[in-house]
Amino acid sequence: MKRVTLVIRSGPTAALGTREMVDMALVLATFECPVAVVLQDAGVLWASLPAMPDSSPLALSGKLKSLPLYDIETIYVDQASCERRGLCISDQFPGCLASRDTISHCLASADIILEA
């Protein structure tokens, strides 16, 4: 099966594309497609948000935190993007900080790369 890597570059103010990307990740994982998620640029802001109520436009942060429940365990948060913004990822976020080299390796091993 093809390995898919989803790169989220949009922050919370541009949630529509990100919402579609996360939904796509969940659907692909449901059908046992290997999925990796990379947060870069403004997308790293998702990793620093606290949990939001379902009625909030930022409720997507809860979906992101549920990725491991769908066996999506490769979730990288670009360390350079976090440092540029002075961010720390939330303790509740399932991803980990990753260097550009680690992210480059993840992208190189993907069959399909989708960005939002």
ZISULSUL-V958502 format. One record per helix or strand. SS is the DSSP state (H for helix, E for strand). FROM is the first residue (numbers start at 0). TO is the last residue. If there is no record, write none. Layout:
ss->SS from->FROM to->TO
ss->SS from->FROM to->TO
This chain:
ss->E from->3 to->7
ss->H from->11 to->29
ss->E from->34 to->38
ss->H from->40 to->47
ss->H from->59 to->64
ss->H from->66 to->69
ss->E from->73 to->77
ss->H from->78 to->84
ss->E from->95 to->97
ss->H from->99 to->107
ss->E from->111 to->114
